Amino acid sequence: MLKSKTFVKKTRSGGVMKIVREHYLRDDIWCGTEGCVECKQEETVLQKDVHIESNLCSFPHYLLPDTNVVLSQIDILEDPLIKNVIILQTVLQEVRHRSAPIYKRLKDILHDKEKHFYTFTNEHHRDTFIEREPGESANDRNDRAIRVSAKWYSDHLKKALSEEEIQIVLLTNDRGNKEKAVESGLLTYKCEEYVKSLIANPELVDRLALTDDDKNEITSSKVLFPEHLPLSRIQAGIKSGAFQQGTFRASRDNYLEATVFVHGEGDQSTEVLIQGLQNLNRSVHQDLVAVEILPQNQWVAPSSVVLQDEGPKEDDATEEVEAEKTLKSAAGGAESRKPTGRVVGIIKRNWRPFCGMLFLSQIKEATRHLFTPADRRIPRIRVETRQAATLAGQRIMVAIDGWPKHSRYPNGHFVRSLGCAGDKDTETEVLLLEHDVPHQDFSQTVLSFLPKMPWSITEEDMAVREDLRHLTVCSVDPPGCTDIDDALHCRDLPNGNQEVGVHIADVSHFIRPGNALDQEAANRGTTVYLTGKRIDMVPELLSSNLCSLRCNVERLAFSCIWEINDKAEIVKTRFTKSVINSKASLTYAEAQMRIDDTNMNDEITKSLRGLNSLAKILKRQRIEKGALTLSSPEVRFHIDSETHDPIDLQTKELKETNSMVEEFMLLANISVAQKIYDEFSECALLRKHPAPPPSNYDILNTAAKSKDLVIHTDTAKALADSLDAAQVDGFPYFNTLLRILATRCMMQAVYFCSGMDSDFHHYGLASPIYTHFTSPIRRYSDIIVHRLLAVAIGADSTYPDLMDKHKQSALCNNLNYRHKMAQYAQRASVAFHTQLFFKNRGIMNEEGFILFVRKNAIIILIPKFGMEGTVFFENKNKPSPKLTFNQEATTLTVEGHTFNMFDKVKVTISLDASNIQHQKIRMSLVEPVILGVSVAPSEDNQPKAKKAKLDG
Amino acid sequence: MATVQISEAEKVYILHGVRDDLRVDGRGCEDYRHMEVETDMVSNTDGSAKVSLGHTDVLVGVKAEIGKPRPVARDEGYLEFFVDCSANATPEFEGRGGDELGVELSNTLYKVFGNRSSLDLKSLCISPGEHCWVLYVDVLLLQCDGNLFDAISVAIKAALFNTKIPKVHLSEDEQGGKEIELSDDPYDCMRLNVENVPCVVTLCKVGHRHVVDATMQEKACSVASLIISVTHKGTITCVRKVGGGSLDPESIFEMTETGKRVGKALHAPLMELLHKEESLGKKRDKVGFLG
């Protein structure tokens, strides 16, 4: 039967269009119930035996939720307990329209065979389709459609099921809808009523989202925040230029401050500062908000105060006012003022479930508690739970339900528990979730695209590949590396030149474009290395076996082979797909030993020596061109093989061989970048490192000035030279500190598509063009580069997405995002293991250097652990010492002692476990001794003045 | 226009018949052929009607779009006419063959309908000088069997009656920027008052008399005809002479008198029919094109 759906729509140009869609009704849509005698269905979803014990409905029943129940209580529906649910098409469509993330979660539930969720296409069923009546709103029509379908189901099940009687329970939170449903004889409950009635599952109640009815009781009536503007006014305001639209970014250090990043045309993006609780107006990190810029006389400077939201405040604004006062007084001079604004409305919330811990209420038996997210940029969330005692000390996930204007904190509900806090697995899970790292096991679909084992190189492979098995190829990697993606060789040619080959694992041979494996890898973007754990981008069979260029096995490779003369100039470059057989898998230390050991003269060693001498020349040439050598403190943990606890920490040592391998990887990357750009000028995937804007160097300049040095930052070359020249007598670590600072001035290197950008320069490497080619096992960008290169040399065929610069650009965005997140996750993992280390060690006294000076704190770097910490000079419980901050010279005077950047200080380091929410490393000042500020050094630890080692 | 060839004998037969008020198909001189009207035929228009008169078949669709008012009438909307002479109607229209007729017809339609006395054009205005509704009246000739004007005019009146314009209102923000907002309810729409919309009566001079609703054969016997648009009150709003021959003042007077009488009689049953159809609402079985 044919019906047509008619609706009018506003077009972009402001006109009005009438749209008519054909709508077909069918009578072959089945009910999906097991044991139904009327429907001729082949597969059933809803079970015949329904067990769910509820003291409201003691009979077998199916649930039929309406749209609002799905939208607000998706966490309940996700619980394994809830099974046999009918999701109407009307509901599904509305959910899709209203919230994409919830729609995705609902789709996932629907696909889960265990959950027995059935989608009933009521909109196309002859008996359940209804047309909108005159005077009926779209919502009323949908509610009616849900009621009609529920009625149809109850009647249908009565007829169709012979023995057992299964009833339909309609779940709705809408009072009007409920009344009408009861009128038409349907069994209807509010979601809360139903969930509370479930016997033996009290914990489910905690996962209930708070709905409007409950909100009134939970908060006082005092209005704390200005009302958000409705979307229509926001849109009008943005159109007229009164408001700006941007992403809200809360400050990590100061809960009363945030910036809104306003996306402008081209480079015209600006940042708007938001200060104070009222102006922040219930925005949460990453929300899309509308801001109104305040008049210029109300602009303020970003404060350099570190403020943390301590303890629960029951909607009490007084403390905030005080805190804000501190903020105001702390604001600097007029010259540092920035455009300041206030949030007038939220365009789109970007809420996700947040990891964190419960902060138990002081009142015993209270059910409302505050939840502290792990991410400091997220405000605390008020949750209601009856199992607080169990959840205390556990890492849990909480979702925000809403933030009413009279509540100091947003309201949320418990989603799930991740495990005990401090537990290694739990913490790892938390940091993976917090950094949005996809870390689930690979799905069966993905695994199905793996090659079948036992795998071997076939005749066809050999036919199209160059046989390089005879070459003395070896790999040099860090110890314990199982995903070896590069190997090298070097041999003398008859003409006196040398032939150098870089052989990269041929991952693109195994991962074919477009299949599930490829999509998964593209989504993951990169392998994430955490301390003691690796989250693979591709399944282990590939990463650690078939693609890994292990020694003494034949492996497929993509080779880049140069002929290089003794001045390390490239005479000839060629690329080929090949088969290699690595002769040795060495560690950096092993390779270094071979080079240094004059007694060894085998093929491998000779090859290594040849590479090493060429690498030295290459490095020198590169530095002459202005490549930067920067520094960042990196540490490695020695992990106990059984408990997996860190037992020692050591800063990474760089050997000559590290830089040898690095040098050839750079060379290969540059050669490949040039080749793919020549071949595909519109769609080559390249990597660039933009030169930082001059203002980025401010901190470096002031720092250098404090030691009477001048750093030239005009060009990379000038910077490199002046960094080399910057030495202070008797302070050998100064140069490293300066380089650490310089690193922080840099921009992020990013992937981009050559057709979408014109600036290709790589600032740090001083190369006009660069890409990533050498690590396809752990980076997806390299896989794309492999594919491009393979097409360029005619070794593989192309596919449409590879040549589409817009798709490539979108891919680059994802890769950049994943890389950034992977880095953060890595840092977080190191930080966590540092904590574990100090937990085991107790309190230690260490020497450190002041890296930054803030208004009320100094940030200290401990070179030994490559760790940073903050020493606060203000304490809630103690009177603050006298602080004078000098913005110009960046110095802080505390009770007569002036702290300069780079000052050497001595601190005690301990794990602050008093606040279980955020275990953190606490540093307190030991030296210089300032009365009332510094503390006595801890005695139970032997002093460790390993200064000599640090300086080396 | 589509024409037929007839012999002298046939001509004489028709002429004699008309003289005696008995036409070939048995009608009197002031009788119309059997007429069928159906509205709401095309779902993606805002109003539509199909009229068949004898074998003449026309379809009219009205689309309402938002446009800018004309500078001379800043507070009025306006109508646009387009007549498509499809080759379905007669093979003569093939290619560009129907263009001339189409232009001629639409020019006449502008004169007859596109003025403020036939339709309240002010009601089509959304905001003076900025936005107004433009009604695009598209006429499609499906089959030609004489008397196109009358059939088209009846179809246009029925289609305008059927037209449902979505209700819009202007929202104004503080800056004075105006935004058109659309009602969310598809049933919330504006109807046109078609009371004063005239109908066209074409009178064909055959011999010494004149006939209404001439067939192709009768037309072939006529030297000139008069197109008269008449409102339900009998007011003549437009008169046009077509055809090669000339008409003496006396017969023009006679013909306008007939036109008034016939036209007045045409409106009442048409409106009655339209209201009756409207009241059936969704329950009405649509006849459509195959009925």
Interface residues (C-beta under 8 A of the other chain):
Chain A: S4 T6 F7 V8 K9 K10 G14 G15 V16 K18 I19 V20 E131 R132 E133 P134 G135 E136 S137 A138 S232 R233 A236 G237 K239 S240 A242
Chain B: S43 N44 T45 D46 K63 A64 E65 I66 P166 V168 S171 D173 E174 Q175 G177 E179 I180 L182 D184 D185 P186 Y187 K282
